[in-house]
């Protein structure tokens, strides 16, 4: 029988308003060390170079090296890492090739969904990750990372600290506030540049007592992605305006992109998470630094990536865009007026996972052929994996959602519209 590992045995659980509050790393998942995962020759287990789920990952650059998870369930997610050094993997289900996955990313993203298989028979299956030995032309290595697996697959979006849903008071600065133009398809402005491997390349930091960051989200679980280290302080965390806990972020070793607080079992509705610097620190810490790097939000529904065959793209769409921290690493985009993409889905609701940013344009949205609204995706900072549109309460059955490029905000540098994924509610 498959054993489900937990990321920490020291979970703090309390009950408030009927919800289970589980502090960092109590979410169940199948770690790469689980007996249900087998490895061929060519893998190195116990890699601790990143802040991996469960503390370690398996890595390989050996062509043909395979890692196989045996599981029972209707869906599964491979959790791994995307970096400038990671390569291309093949994914097999029950011996049949499903996809090749390019794990290259401009920035380092750890503990993120790499690939998910859904709609499976609720029976025993085998998911295999195979190293191809090949890599993206921009990658510096062909490394493949197997960190964990989620069974069943969870629908998770990583929202950056620059997302439009994040607001903050005075006292926060970006590490490091070096804003540069990076040549890319979208010619967008990056979140920043730092000496540390923050998610999407940057993070907010503060030592100011009372400085707050508030993130508005809709979902059933949330991780605050931050950092631990010998300069880290103590933060207060509140959910929906109610104090939950204080988090002591001190660690003798530095942990970047760490999940420092987790809340699960939330009602599937709108919430707000607030992080406040206390100005206090562990007796062993050298400072009271608080880092807000990103948020991992778990939502209901099944994710359909931009490459899903249910999505029909008209002319002038570019696929395989990897210039930001997108869902499963890539998105489709267009800045041609009139360009349209349509997903056909069966369910009672759908969310369009797109992006916001200083180079983004205005989209016209149609549901079942009828105009719904024009949505301006411009924002002064980057917001990859942002939910640009959501609708529920539809009659159970088949529907279509169309996204059309129609223009740009006068403040925007371009008219790019991005299709990263769609989350469909049964």
N, C-alpha and C positions, 0 to 999 in steps of 0.2 A: 504494500500500500504506500502511496506517495506521502511523504512527510512534508508538512508545510513549515518552513522556517520563519521565524520572526526576526526583525532586524535588531531588536533589543529585548533582553529579558527584564530590563528595568523600566518597563512602561508604567507611567503614572496614570491611573485611571480613576476618574471621579465622575459623578453623575450630577448634571445640572439641567433643569428644564427637560428632563427625559432623554437627554443626549449623552452619548458616551464620549468622553474627552480622552484621547489617547496621545500622550506626549511622544516625542520624537521616535520614529522608526518602529512603531508597533503594528504597521500594516503587514498583513500576511502575504507572503509570496514564496515562490520556489527558488531558493538560492542556487547558485551554480555549483555549490558543494553538495547539494542534495543527492541522495542515492538514486533518484529518478533520472539524473543526468549522467550520461556516459560519454567518454572521450576516446577518440583514436589517438595514436601517437602524434606529436607535433604541438600539443597544447602545454602552456605553462599555467599552472593553477596557483592561486594564492597571491596574485598581483595586487599590490597595495599602492600603486602610483597615483590612483585617483580616489575620491571619496565614494567608493562603490557601495551598492546595496549589500548589507551584511558585512562590509569591511573589506571584501576582496572580490576579484574577478578572474576569469580564465581568459588568456590571450594567446593568439597564434599568428604567425606570418607564414606558416607552412602550407603550400598549395595542397589541397585535398584533405587537410585536417578537418575532422568532423566532431561536432558536439551534438548529442541527441537527447532530447527530453521525451520520456514516455509519460503520457498523461491521459486522464479521462475527463472529457468535458466538451462543450460546444464551441469553445474559442480559446485562444492562447495569444499572449504577447511575448516577444523576445525583448528583454531589457538589456541595453548595452551602452556603448559610448560612441559619440561622433567627435572627431578631432581633425586637425590638419594632417595627422599621421595615420589615419585609419583608411582601410581599403574596401574592396568589394567582396561580398559574401553571396553564396547561393543559399536559398531556403527551400527545403523539401518538406512535404507533409505526406506521411505514410508512403515514402519512397518516390513520390512524384514531385518534380520541380515546380515550385510555385512562383519564384521570383529571384532576380538578382538585386541585391540591395547595396547601393553605393553609400558607405558610411562616412564619407568625407564631409567635413564642415570647416568653415573658416575659423570658427571659435570652438572651444572645448565644451561639450555638453555631456554630462555624466548622468547615469541612472535614468535614461530616457527610453521610451518605446522606439524600437528599431523597425519592427514589423509585427503585424498582427494578422491572425487567421480567424475568421468568424464564420458563423453559419454552418458549423460542422455538426455531424451526427453526435449525439451525446453518448459517446462510446470511447474506447481506448484508441489513442493515436500516438504517432511519433513525429516530433518536429525536429528537423536536423538543420544545423547551421554549418556550412562548409566554406572554408577559406579558398578563394580562387587564386590567390597570389597576384591578382591584378589590382590596380588602383586608379582613382581619378587622376587626370593629368595634372591637377593642382596639388595632389597629396604627396607627402614626403615618404610614405611607407604604405604597406599593404596590411597592416595590423587589423585583426578582427577581435572584438571584445564580446564575451558572453558573461554578463553580470548576474542575470536572474531571468525568471519567467513569471508572468502573471497568468494564473489559470482560475477562473475564466479571464479573458482579456478585460482590462480596465480602459475606459476612455479618459485619457489624461492630456491636458494642455499645459505647457509651460509658458506662463505669462511673465514677461520681464519687468524689472523695476521701472522701466520707461513706458509701460503700457498706459493708455489713457485712463484705465480704471484705478490707477495708483495715484494717490494724492499725498502730499507731505507738507509738514510745517517747516518753519525756519530751523536751521541747525543741521541740515543734511547737505553733503557734497558728494559728487561723483568721483569714484576712484577708477582711473585718473581722468580728469576732465580734459582729455585731449580729443577734440572732435576733428575727424578727418574725412575727406571724400575718398571713397574706395571705388576704383573702377569696377563696375558690375553691370548687369543687365538693367537694374533699376537706377543706378547712379545715386543711391541713397546715402544719407549721412549715418554713420555708425553710431551706436550708443556711446562709444568711447574706446580708449585704449588703456590697458593696465598691465602692470608687471605680473599680476596674478591671473589665473585661468578662471575668471568669472564666467557665468553663463552669459552668452551673447557678448562677452568681452568687457562688461562693466558692471558696477554695483554702486548702490548708495551706502555711504558710511557716515556715522555720527558718534560723537562723544558728548553731545549736549543733553543735559538732564531735561526731560520733558519733551524732547523732539519726537514727533510721531510720524509714522507712515501708515496710511489706511488703504486697504485694497478691497474694492467692491467686486463680488463674484457671485455666480450662480453655480451650485454644485453640491455634491454629497460628501466631499472630503477635500482637505487642503493641506499642503505642505508649505511652510515658509522655508525657502532656500536661502541660507545665509552662510556664516562661517564661524568656526571655533578656532581659538588660538591663545597664545600667551599674552595677547594684548586685548582680549575680548572681555566685555563687561556683562552686566545683568540687564535683561529687558523684561518689561511687562507686556503680556499678551492679552488682548480682549477680543471677544467675538460677539458681534451684534451689540456692541456697547457694554457687554458684561465682562468683568475681569475674569480670566481663566487661570493664569499661572504666571510666575516669574521664571525666566529661563536663564540659567547661569551658563554663559557661552565659553567659559575658560576651558582650555585644553592645553596640555604641555606640548602637543604636536598640532601643527596647523592643518585644518580641514576646510578646504574650499569647496563651494557648492554642496555644503552639508544640509540635510533636512533637519533643521534645528527645532522645529515644532510641527506637530501633525494633529489635525482634528478630523475625526471620521464620524460616521453615523448621523450626518447632518440632514435636515429636511431638504428635499430637492427644490430649493427656492433661493431667493437672493439673500446674501449675507455680506457682512463686512468684517475684516480682520484688521486689527490695529496693533502695531508694534511701537512701543515707547521706550526710549532710553531712560534708564534710572539715574545715570551718572555714578552708579555704584559698581563695584567689581569684586570678584573673588580675591581673597587675601593673597593668593599666589599670582594673580594677574598683574601685568604692568600698566594696564590702561582700562578704560571703560568703553571700548569701541564696540559699536553695533553695526552689523552689515545686513542690508536687505538686497539680495541678489536677484531673486525671482520667486514665483509661486507656482507650484504644481497643483492644478485643480482637476479633480475627478468629477465627471459629469455623467448623466444618464444617456442612454442611447448607444448606438453602434457607429463607430467612425468609418467613413469611406474616404480614403485618401484621394488626392487630386488625380491620380492615375487610374482610379476605379473605372471599369468599362461602362458603368451606369451614367458616366458624365460624357456628354457630347459637346465637343468644342467646335465652334465655327472657325473661320479664318482668323489669322493674326494673333493666336495665342502661342506663348512660349512656355514649354514645359521643362522641368528639370532645373529650375532656378534654385540655387543653393547659397544665396548671398546673406541670408539671415537664419535665425534659429527656428526653422519651420517644423511642423509636424512631420515626423519620420524623415526630416532633413531636406525636403524640397517642396516647391509649389509651382503652380501654373500662374501666368500673368499676361496682361495685355495693357497697352496704353493707346490702342487704336479705337477711335470712336466708332461705336456700332458693333464691336466685337462682342460675341455672346457665347455663354456656356450654359448648358442645361443638364441638370441631374434628374433622372427619373427614379422615384423611390416609392416604397410601400411602407406606410406608417401613419402615425397621428401627429407627428411633429418633425421639424428639421431645424438645424442650426448651420449657418454658413460660417465656417472658420476661415477667415481671411487675414487681413493685416491693416494696421493704421500706420501712418508715417508722413514725413514732410514731403514725400514724392508721390503720395497716393491721390487718386482721383475720386470721381463721383460715379456710383453705380446705380443703374435702374433695376429694380427687382420685380419679377413677375412670379406669381404662384398660379399654377394651372392655367397659364396664358393670360391671366388678369393682372393689370398693374397693381402693385402694392405700395411702393414708395421709392423715392430717390434717396440714396444714402451717401453722404460725404465721408470718405475714409481718410481725409486729411487729418493729421495731428502733428504737433511740433516735434514730437519724439517718436521713436520706433515702437510699434506694438505688434510684433509677429504673433501668430496664433490667436489673434483677437476674434471674439465672436461678433461679426459685423451685423448679423441678422438672425433672429430666432422667431419661430412661429410654432404654436401648439394648438391642441383642440381640433385638429382636422378630422374629418370623417375617415375611419379606417379604410384603407384602399390605396390605389396607385395615384401618385401626384407628380407634378413637375415643378421645379424651382429653377428659374432662369436669372442669370446675372449678366448685365449688359453695361459696357463702358460708355458713358455719355458725356463726360467733361471733367473739369477740375476746379477746385477752389482757387481763387486768385492768389492765395498765399502759398499754394503748393508749387513745387518745382516741376511737377509732371502730372500725368493722369493715370498712373499705374493702378490697376485693380488686380488683386491677388486672390486666387482660389487655392487654398491650402488643403481643405478637407470639408466634409459635411458630416454632421452627427445626426443620425436618424433615430427618432423615438418610435418604437413599435406601436 
